[in-house]
Amino acid sequence: MRVIALTGGIGCGKSLAAEYFADHGALVIDADQLARAAIERGSSGFDEVVAIFGDTILKDGEIDRRTLGEIVFKDPSKKAALEAIIHPWVRSEFEAAVASLTGNQTLVYEIPLLFESHGADRFETVITVEADMDKRISRLREKGLHLSEIQARMAAQASREERVSIADFVIENSGSKDDLLRQVENIWEALTTSSN
């Protein structure tokens, strides 16, 4: 069994790299998806978030993540309150996934804020996906983010240098999808041969 962290800044291409690892047989879990599930309608997290932030964050009966994001981004105490609801649930789901691993299985945990959460020591291998700033910005603009949003999110994340400082492998994702796939294959081979 191997438990690997896959990190990288916004717009670097972590999710596509994660898909390629899944294609090679890894069990992939996305921390952001777990965080979303923690406050989905019908969950106790949903009720707690609405109790703290009020009905103004709701849109068609669901939590409007953009509105919630704007609130917590401006107020550290609100951010801490939201994290106190989400993080314990996400941690327990991650721990359950690790406990379910058997034999030679590999778990790849896609976690954007690995450096910021000081969590690197929980993983035997850390991989970061990096890309040129221009490439990252153009990818995020294609997803519909405004430049001001992109800059604010990047400013809130660790720098490339900080992520690289905790990484065992660095994937450079400024080229084609084939380039990315080749790098994932090389890392997968290195990881699977070293453990046999």
N, C-alpha and C positions, 0 to 999 in steps of 0.2 A: 504494500500500500504506500502511496505517496500523496502528500497534501501540498499542493502548489498554489502560490498566490500569483495572480495575473493582474498587474496594475498598469497605470499609464494616465496621462492627463486627458482632459476632455478633448475629443476630436482626434485622438491618436490612433484609434482603430482597435481598441481592446476587444470589442464585441465580435468583430470579424475574426480576430486571432483566436478568440474563445471558440467560435464555431469550428475553426480548423482543428483545434485540439479535440473537440467533441467528435469530429469526423475520424480522428485517429484512435478513438475509443475512450477518451477521458470522460468522466462524469463532470459536467460543468455546472456550477451554481453561480448566479449573478447576485451580488450583495444588493444592488439597486432594486432588483425584482423582489427580493425578500423584503426590503424596506417598504416597497409599495404594497405588498401583500399584508404587511403588519398593520396597515391602517385602511384596508379595504372595507367597504360597507358590510356590516354584519359582524365585524371583528370587535373585540373589546378595545383594540387600539383606535378604531374609528370613533367609538363613543368617547374615549378619553380626549382625543384630539378636538372633537367638536365641543366638548365641555370646556376645554382650555381656550380655544381660539374663536368659538362662536359660529353661528350659522353663516356669517359672511364668507366663510371659506368654502361653502357648498355651492355646487352648480349641478342642477338636475339630480339632486340627492346624493351626489358623490363629492368627495373632497377634490377641489380644484387645486391641483399640485402647483400650478403656476402662482396662484394667489397665495397659497401657503408658503411657497418658496420665497416670495417677495417679502412676506412678513418676517420669517425667521432670518432672512439674509440681513435685514436691517437691525435686528434686535437679538443680541447674544443670549439673553435670558430666555427668550421664546425658543431660540434654537436649542438651548440646553433642555428645555421642557419637552420639545418634540423628540430629541435624541433619547431622553429617559424613557419614552414610550417605545420607540422603535428598536433601539440597540439591544435590549435584553432578549426580545423576541427573535431578532435576526441571529444573535449569538446562539440561542438554543437550537434554532433550525440548522445552523451550520454544524454545531456539535453533533446533532442527530445524524446528519449526512456523513460526517467523519466516522461515527460509530457504526454506520451501516456498511462501510467499505470492507471488502474481503479480498484475500489473496493478493493478486498483483494489480488491483484497481488503482487508478489515479484520479484524484479529485483536483480539478482546477477551479479555484475560487476567484471569480472576477470581482476585484475590490478596488474601486477608484482611489479611495482615501487611505491606502495602506500606510504610507509614510506619516500622514497626519494623525492617524489613530495609534501610531507606535505599535503596530501589530505584526511586524515582519518576523519576530522571533517565534510566532506560532506556526510558521511554515518551514518545511525543510528546503524549499527552493522558492526564490522570488524571481519573477520575470516581469520586466517593464516593457511596454510598447511605447515608443517615442516617434515623433514626426516633426518635420519642419513647421514653424509657426504659420507660414503662409498656407500650407497644406491643411493644417488643423482648422484655420479660420474658414477656408473655402468649404471644407466638409460641413462645418457647423452652420454656415450660411445656407447651404443646400438643405439643411434640416429645418430651416425657418427661423433660426435665432438671429437676433439683431446684434450688431457689432458691440453695443454697450453691454448686452447680456453676456456675450462671449468673453469680453475683457474682464467683467466682474467675476465670472466663474473661474476663469484662468487665474485671476489674482487670488482667489480663495483657495486654490490648490497648491500643493507643493511644487517646487520648480523641477525641471528636468534633472538638474544636478542632484537634488535631494533624492529623487526616485532612483536614479542610477546608483547612488551611494549605497542603497540597500539591496540592489539587484544582483542575482547570480548570472542572469542572462538579459541582454538588451536587444530588443527587436526594433530595427529601424524601419518604420513604415511610411516612407515618403515616396516610395515607388509604386509598382503595380501590385495587383492582388496576387499574381504569381510569385513576385518577390517575397511577399508576406508569407504565402504558403510554404515556400522553400525554407524560410527561416524557422517557421513552426516545425516543419518536418525534421530539420537538423537538430533542433532542441529536443524534440520528442525522441529522436534516435539516441541522443546523448543521455537522456534521462532513463530510457528503458534499457539501454545496454549497461549503464553503470549499476543498475539495481539487480541485474541477472547474475 
